[in-house]
Amino acid sequence: MNKKLFWQGLGYAAGVAAYVTLVAWGMTRAEHWFGGQNPGLWGPALFLMLFCLSAAIVGSLLFGRPLYLVLAGKKTEALWQAATNITWLFVITALAFGLLAAVR
């Protein structure tokens, strides 16, 4: 594995962490923005649309480059890239849990 894959994996995992944090911040502010009204059908529908959009964005960030590498015939590099992306995401998640535990 080369250093380029290592740092790219960190960048993709950081992108996922930033996106997830932004969405979580938006969800905590939703009641303030929409006045705490009963959303009826639209609340669950919008939540599910956001869920699907998030799956597409996170999937692209984590697996877009590995898919490109596979299609370019670089299967070994693609596996390393996917493994590095997932490993970095695990590390960032573990650090976030550790930070949360330390603050409490």
Secondary structure, 3 states (H helix, E strand, C coil): CCHHHHHHHHHHHHHHHHHHHHHHHHHHHHHHHHCCCCCCCHHHHHHHHHHHHHHHHHHHHHHHHHHHHHHCCCHHHHHHHHHHHHHHHHHHHHHHHHHHHHHC
